[in-house]
Amino acid sequence: MRDTITQLTYLAASVLFILGLRSLTRPDKARRGMQQAAVGMLLALCGTLMNHQIVDYRWIAGGLVLGALIGYPLGMWVPTTALPQRIAFSLSFGALAATLVGVAEYYSTFHGGEGTIGTAKMAALGFEVLLGSLTVTGALIAAGKLQEWVPSQPMTYRGQNLVNFVLFAGALALFGMVVVNPANGTAFYSMIGVAAVLGVLMVMPIGGADMPVVVALLNSYCGLAAAATGFALGNSILIICGALDGASGFLLSILMSKAMNRSFANVLFGAFGGETGAAVVGGGSALPVRSVSAEDAAIQLAYAQRVIIVPGYGMAVAQAQHAVRELAELIEKRGGEVKYAIHPVAGRMPGHMNVLLAEANVPYDRLYDMDEINSEFSQTDVALVIGANDVVNPAAREDRSSPIYGMPILDVDHAKSVIVLKRGMAAGFAGIENALFHAPATSMLFGDAKSSLTKLVSEVKNA
């Protein structure tokens, strides 16, 4: 009876996970999707706690309490600007759990257990700890780069790809040895160590601009490790959840790479973000830059009929999303039309801008994907760029020598007038000059995005 109830809860949880993932494809249903997934996880947890193999709940109770004490602050108190690194940390925890389960299963088998593991189960265990340990260290480095505890620039050295290839081949060789001879504990634990080192060395050479793709890919690895755990333990919910996570993370990585017009190989081995000295237009800082006061910018916005707002990471850093909504409402009260242009890789995680604007209660129907909005820039009176850089850089269209050439961008430079809110003239993650900032139709409003927007709101009220 207990097993039947467990399997029914797993089935219900799986359905809710699938429905939740489907709901996440639409901004107006994303919150419901998260709620569905949360209920599914609760059902999966309850079903697991009914497992007849559990003989002592004390450690489990302690784990639940500790998990709640860690999870609640991570969910409620971490600012939205830190969500990308928080997600990377969560991936590390999930991968660590899968790795420890694999190690515990292996240890219990050869130290007080049956002493033998079938080939299929050993292959699943080996795959689980190999991917899991690689994801643990890789996700920690990704979080460090996003938080800038680790330099966000690519950290490269001569022969790094060869070293990584040798380590990867060594890990696979150790994996093969363990599958052939499961009792070879030295090979098993050595494989874990090699994979952990490989996780560090694979992520360190990747620049901060590619961290969203890396996090999505590591999410896929974590899901595959969980699925392997399910195969090893005969747990259907882990297999289903892991497969969903692995497949969705992999597809997301592909979509994000496509949005940057780059291949996986280029992301993982191209050291994008290291071209700090490159410039897409001659002269660099010697090129003319036209600054504008908040008063003049406010007059343009107050009397504009069509305005497109382009949010970027600068908006996230300044926590300026509420001021953005307030400014948009003022423009609309004066008869203007306001839309938001969202680039797929704006910010530091997929959907970063959508999350921030949703937090500020910006209507979902005002958010437009790049393909939907690009044709409208040429009929736009003012394009307001808030802390975005590489995703609006015309070099992606015009300069074949640029490292971002071919990357789809928002056609902000086609607008009649462009106002850019930025702290200074520093380059974006790609480390290259942005020709948009020097264009005749562009005005730069320098300063913190939140304070600049607050001034704009005040001036528009008085215009």
C-alpha positions in Angstrom: 0.0 0.0 0.0 2.8 2.4 1.0 4.6 1.7 -2.3 1.5 2.4 -4.3 0.9 5.7 -2.6 4.6 6.7 -3.2 4.3 5.9 -6.9 1.1 7.8 -7.2 2.7 10.9 -5.6 5.6 10.5 -7.9 3.3 10.4 -10.9 1.4 13.5 -9.7 4.7 15.3 -9.1 5.9 14.4 -12.6 2.8 15.8 -14.2 3.1 19.1 -12.1 6.8 19.4 -13.1 5.9 19.1 -16.8 3.0 21.6 -16.5 5.2 24.0 -14.5 7.9 23.8 -17.2 5.3 24.5 -19.9 3.9 27.5 -18.0 7.3 29.0 -17.7 7.3 29.5 -21.5 4.9 32.4 -21.0 5.6 35.4 -18.8 2.0 35.8 -17.7 1.9 32.1 -16.6 5.4 31.9 -15.1 4.4 32.5 -11.5 1.7 29.7 -11.8 4.4 27.5 -13.3 6.7 28.0 -10.3 3.8 27.2 -7.9 3.0 24.0 -9.8 6.6 22.9 -9.7 6.8 23.8 -6.0 3.7 21.6 -5.2 5.2 18.9 -7.4 8.4 19.0 -5.4 6.4 18.8 -2.1 4.6 15.7 -3.4 7.9 14.1 -4.4 9.3 14.8 -1.0 6.3 13.4 0.8 6.4 10.3 -1.4 10.0 9.7 -0.7 9.5 10.1 3.0 7.1 7.2 2.9 9.7 4.8 1.5 9.7 1.5 3.4 13.5 1.4 3.4 13.7 4.3 5.8 14.3 3.0 9.3 15.4 6.2 11.1 14.0 9.6 10.4 16.3 11.6 12.7 19.0 12.4 10.1 16.3 13.1 7.6 14.5 15.5 10.0 17.8 17.3 10.6 18.4 17.6 6.9 14.9 19.0 6.3 15.4 21.6 9.0 18.9 22.6 7.8 17.7 22.8 4.2 14.8 25.1 5.2 17.1 27.3 7.2 19.4 27.6 4.2 16.7 27.7 1.5 14.5 30.4 3.0 17.1 33.1 3.1 18.3 32.2 -0.4 14.8 32.6 -1.7 13.6 35.6 0.2 16.5 37.8 1.0 18.9 37.4 -1.9 18.5 40.5 -4.1 17.4 40.0 -7.7 20.8 41.3 -8.9 22.3 38.2 -7.2 19.9 35.7 -8.7 22.3 34.4 -11.3 25.0 33.5 -8.7 22.4 32.2 -6.3 21.2 29.8 -9.1 24.8 28.8 -9.7 25.2 28.0 -6.0 21.9 26.0 -6.0 23.2 24.0 -8.9 26.4 23.3 -6.9 24.3 22.1 -4.0 22.1 19.9 -6.2 25.2 18.4 -7.9 26.8 17.8 -4.5 23.8 15.9 -3.3 23.8 13.7 -6.3 27.6 13.1 -5.9 27.3 12.3 -2.2 24.4 9.9 -2.8 26.6 8.1 -5.4 29.5 7.9 -3.0 27.3 6.7 -0.2 25.8 4.0 -2.4 29.2 2.8 -3.5 30.7 2.9 0.0 27.8 1.1 1.6 28.0 -1.7 -1.0 31.7 -2.4 -0.5 31.9 -1.7 3.2 29.2 -3.7 4.9 27.0 -4.4 2.0 26.7 -7.0 -0.7 30.2 -6.3 -2.0 29.2 -6.4 -5.6 27.5 -4.0 -8.1 26.1 -4.9 -11.4 27.6 -3.4 -14.5 24.6 -1.3 -15.4 24.2 0.1 -11.8 28.0 0.8 -11.6 27.8 2.7 -14.9 25.0 4.8 -13.6 26.8 5.5 -10.3 30.0 6.4 -12.2 28.2 8.7 -14.5 26.4 10.3 -11.6 29.5 11.1 -9.6 31.6 12.1 -12.6 29.1 14.7 -13.8 28.1 15.6 -10.3 31.6 16.5 -9.1 32.4 18.3 -12.3 29.2 20.4 -11.8 29.9 21.1 -8.1 33.2 22.9 -8.8 32.2 24.4 -12.2 29.1 25.9 -10.7 31.1 27.4 -7.7 33.5 29.0 -10.2 30.6 30.4 -12.2 29.0 31.8 -9.1 32.4 33.4 -8.2 32.7 35.0 -11.6 29.2 36.3 -11.5 29.8 37.7 -8.0 33.3 38.9 -9.0 34.9 36.9 -6.2 36.8 35.4 -9.2 37.9 37.7 -12.1 35.2 37.7 -14.7 37.8 37.9 -17.5 38.9 34.7 -19.0 41.9 33.2 -17.2 43.8 31.4 -19.9 47.2 29.8 -20.4 49.0 28.1 -23.2 47.9 24.6 -23.8 44.8 24.9 -21.6 42.5 23.0 -24.1 45.1 20.2 -24.3 45.2 19.9 -20.5 41.4 19.9 -20.2 41.3 17.2 -22.9 43.8 15.0 -21.1 41.9 15.4 -17.8 38.6 14.6 -19.5 40.2 11.5 -21.2 41.7 10.5 -17.9 38.3 10.8 -16.2 36.7 8.7 -18.9 39.5 6.1 -18.5 38.9 5.9 -14.8 35.1 5.6 -15.4 35.8 2.6 -17.7 38.0 1.0 -15.1 35.3 1.3 -12.5 32.6 -0.1 -14.7 34.8 -3.1 -15.6 36.0 -3.6 -12.0 33.6 -2.0 -9.5 35.7 -3.0 -6.6 38.5 -0.7 -7.8 37.9 2.0 -5.2 41.1 3.9 -6.1 39.8 4.5 -9.6 36.4 5.5 -8.3 37.6 8.2 -5.9 40.3 9.3 -8.3 37.7 9.8 -11.0 35.8 12.1 -8.6 38.9 14.2 -7.9 39.9 14.5 -11.6 36.3 15.5 -12.5 36.3 18.2 -9.7 39.6 19.6 -11.0 38.2 19.5 -14.6 35.2 21.5 -13.5 37.4 24.3 -12.3 39.7 24.3 -15.3 36.8 24.3 -17.8 35.0 27.3 -16.3 38.0 29.5 -15.4 38.9 30.3 -19.0 35.4 31.4 -19.9 34.6 35.1 -19.7 31.7 36.6 -17.7 29.8 37.3 -20.9 29.3 33.6 -21.3 28.3 32.7 -17.8 24.6 32.5 -18.5 25.3 29.8 -21.1 27.7 28.1 -18.8 25.1 28.1 -16.0 22.5 26.6 -18.3 24.9 23.9 -19.4 25.9 23.1 -15.8 22.1 22.9 -15.0 21.9 20.3 -17.8 24.8 18.3 -16.2 23.2 18.5 -12.8 19.9 17.1 -14.2 21.7 14.3 -16.0 23.5 13.5 -12.7 20.2 13.3 -10.9 18.7 11.1 -13.6 21.7 8.7 -13.3 21.1 8.7 -9.5 17.5 7.6 -10.2 18.8 4.7 -12.4 21.2 3.7 -9.7 18.6 3.8 -6.9 15.6 2.7 -9.0 13.9 5.9 -8.2 11.4 6.9 -10.9 10.9 10.6 -9.8 14.7 11.2 -10.0 14.8 9.8 -13.5 11.9 12.0 -14.7 13.1 15.1 -12.9 16.7 14.6 -14.0 15.7 14.0 -17.6 13.5 17.1 -17.7 16.2 19.2 -16.1 18.9 17.8 -18.3 17.0 18.2 -21.6 15.6 21.7 -20.8 19.1 23.0 -19.6 20.7 21.7 -22.8 18.0 23.2 -25.0 18.3 26.5 -23.1 22.1 26.5 -23.7 21.5 26.0 -27.4 19.0 28.8 -27.6 21.3 31.2 -25.7 24.3 30.3 -27.9 22.1 30.9 -30.9 21.1 34.3 -29.5 24.8 35.2 -29.4 25.5 33.6 -32.8 28.1 31.3 -31.2 28.7 27.6 -31.0 29.2 25.5 -27.9 32.8 25.0 -28.8 33.3 28.7 -29.1 31.6 29.3 -25.8 33.6 26.7 -24.0 37.0 27.3 -25.6 36.8 30.7 -27.2 37.6 32.8 -24.1 34.9 35.4 -25.1 35.2 38.5 -23.0 39.0 38.7 -23.0 39.5 41.2 -25.8 39.8 44.1 -23.5 41.9 46.1 -25.8 39.8 45.6 -28.9 37.8 48.4 -30.4 35.3 48.1 -33.2 35.7 51.7 -34.3 38.9 53.6 -34.6 39.9 56.1 -32.0 38.3 54.5 -29.0 37.8 57.2 -26.3 38.9 59.9 -28.7 35.6 59.6 -30.6 32.9 62.3 -29.9 30.4 61.6 -27.1 27.4 63.8 -26.6 26.2 64.0 -23.0 22.7 65.3 -22.0 21.3 66.7 -18.8 18.3 65.0 -17.1 16.2 68.1 -17.9 16.8 67.9 -21.7 16.4 64.1 -21.7 13.1 64.5 -19.8 11.8 67.0 -22.4 12.5 64.5 -25.2 10.7 61.7 -23.3 7.7 63.9 -22.2 6.8 64.8 -25.7 7.7 61.5 -27.5 4.8 59.6 -29.0 6.6 56.3 -29.2 9.3 55.2 -26.6 11.1 51.8 -26.4 12.9 51.0 -23.2 15.9 48.7 -23.4 16.9 47.3 -20.0 20.3 45.8 -19.3 22.4 44.7 -16.4 23.0 48.3 -15.3 19.3 48.4 -14.4 19.7 45.3 -12.3 22.7 46.6 -10.5 21.0 49.9 -9.6 17.7 48.2 -8.7 16.1 50.7 -11.0 13.1 48.6 -12.3 10.5 50.4 -10.1 11.8 53.8 -11.3 11.6 52.6 -14.9 7.9 51.6 -14.4 7.1 55.0 -12.9 8.8 56.8 -15.8 6.9 54.7 -18.3 3.5 55.5 -16.5 4.2 59.2 -16.7 5.0 59.0 -20.4 1.8 57.1 -21.0 -0.3 59.6 -19.0 1.0 62.3 -21.4 -0.2 60.3 -24.4 3.0 58.4 -25.3 3.3 54.7 -26.0 5.9 52.7 -24.1 7.2 49.3 -25.0 10.1 47.2 -23.5 12.6 45.5 -25.8 14.1 42.3 -24.1 17.2 40.7 -25.6 17.6 37.0 -24.9 20.9 37.3 -23.1 20.4 40.7 -21.5 21.6 40.5 -17.9 23.4 37.5 -16.4 20.8 34.8 -16.6 18.0 33.8 -19.0 15.0 36.0 -18.4 16.8 38.3 -16.0 15.2 41.4 -17.3 11.7 39.8 -17.3 12.1 38.8 -13.7 13.1 42.4 -12.7 10.3 44.1 -14.6 7.7 41.6 -13.4 8.9 42.4 -9.8 8.1 46.1 -10.6 4.6 45.1 -11.9 5.3 46.0 -15.5 2.5 44.6 -17.6 3.5 41.4 -19.4 2.0 42.6 -22.7 4.5 45.5 -22.8 7.5 43.1 -22.9 8.6 42.3 -26.5 11.2 39.8 -27.7 14.0 41.0 -30.0 12.3 39.5 -33.1 9.0 41.2 -32.3 10.4 44.7 -31.5 13.3 45.2 -33.9 11.2 46.4 -36.8 9.7 49.1 -34.7 12.8 51.0 -33.8 12.8 52.9 -37.0 9.4 54.4 -36.1 10.4 55.1 -32.5 10.9 58.7 -31.3 13.2 57.8 -28.3 15.0 54.6 -27.4 15.9 54.6 -23.7 18.8 52.3 -23.0 19.3 51.5 -19.3 22.7 49.9 -18.6 22.7 47.7 -21.8 25.9 47.5 -23.8 26.9 44.5 -26.0 23.2 43.6 -26.9 22.8 47.1 -28.6 26.3 47.3 -30.2 26.0 47.9 -34.0 29.4 46.2 -34.4 27.6 42.9 -34.3 26.1 43.8 -37.6 28.7 46.0 -39.2 32.3 45.0 -38.2 33.4 41.5 -39.3 36.5 41.8 -37.2 34.5 42.2 -34.0 34.3 39.3 -31.6 30.5 39.7 -31.4 30.0 40.0 -35.2 26.9 38.0 -36.2 25.3 38.2 -32.7 21.6 39.3 -33.1 21.2 42.6 -31.4 18.4 45.1 -30.7 18.4 47.7 -33.5 18.5 50.6 -31.1 20.6 52.7 -33.5 17.6 52.8 -35.9 15.6 55.0 -33.6 15.2 58.7 -34.2 16.8 59.5 -30.9 18.7 57.4 -28.4 19.3 58.2 -24.7 21.8 55.9 -22.9 21.8 55.7 -19.1 25.3 54.6 -18.0 27.8 55.2 -15.3 30.6 55.8 -17.7 32.2 54.8 -21.0 33.4 51.4 -19.7 33.1 48.5 -22.2 30.6 45.7 -21.7 31.4 42.0 -21.0 32.8 41.6 -24.5 35.4 44.2 -23.7 34.9 46.2 -26.9 34.0 49.8 -27.9 30.3 50.4 -28.6 29.7 52.6 -31.7 26.2 53.3 -30.5 27.5 55.6 -27.8 29.3 57.8 -30.4 26.5 57.9 -32.9 25.1 61.4 -33.8 21.6 60.5 -32.6 22.8 59.2 -29.2 22.9 61.2 -26.0 24.6 59.9 -22.9 23.1 60.5 -19.4 25.9 59.6 -17.1 25.3 58.4 -13.6 23.7 55.6 -11.5 20.6 54.3 -13.4 18.3 54.6 -10.4 19.3 58.2 -9.5 19.2 59.2 -13.2 15.7 57.7 -13.6 14.5 59.4 -10.4 15.6 62.8 -11.9 13.9 62.0 -15.2 10.7 61.2 -13.4 10.8 64.5 -11.5 11.6 66.5 -14.7 8.9 64.7 -16.7 6.3 65.6 -14.1 7.4 69.3 -14.4 7.6 69.3 -18.2 
